[in-house]
Amino acid sequence: MKKQQLDGSWRYQGNRPGDELDENYELLETWRNLRILVEMYGMDRTHPNVEKAAEFIFGCQTEEGDIRGILSNQYIPYYMGAIMEILVKAGYQEDERIDRGYKWLRTIRQDDGGWIIPMAMYKVSDYYSLCQKPPIQPDKSLAFSHMATGMVIRGFAAHPEYRKSDEAIRAGNLLKSRFFKPDVFNSRKSMDYWF
């Protein structure tokens, strides 16, 4: 907690190849540290460090409802679900910003009921050029990514109401249908990712 910045973030200490693309490394590091405070130490929004971290993360929420910045200006539904999970566990389940996030996740679902990482529709070598464009809309006719869907439903499962939603149940069944199978997207094809 001593390393937390005044704005509630934590400074990312690793390599920063996406700085020129405005990638928000502090958002990633703040989510990582908030997970430790909430999951390992049972802290919640009543602690000032947790509240400051949550406010920093919510400060990255767009008008559309998603939290953006980890992949430059691109949509990150998989991180969004994981971020929502920690915020809910920290006590923000009734915050209207959480509801906006769930509404956004519903709008970006695939036709089959799962989620993908829109940038994964392209080659990894195209990453930097894609980050310089407006957010890529997913081709909703494509099959879901079980890696992305699994991270998104963590956010639904943490919430006392949203965990009962048709979206969460349908996505859970989709994920179950892919246990120990390769993902459909290029960066997660190996079954080793299940472990």
PyMOL commands that set and color helices and strands:
alter all, ss='L'
color gray80, all
select helices_A, chain A and resi 19-21+25-40+48-58+77-92+96-107+118-121+124-130+146-158+162-164+166-176+186-188+191-194
alter helices_A, ss='H'
color red, helices_A
deselect
rebuild
show_as cartoon
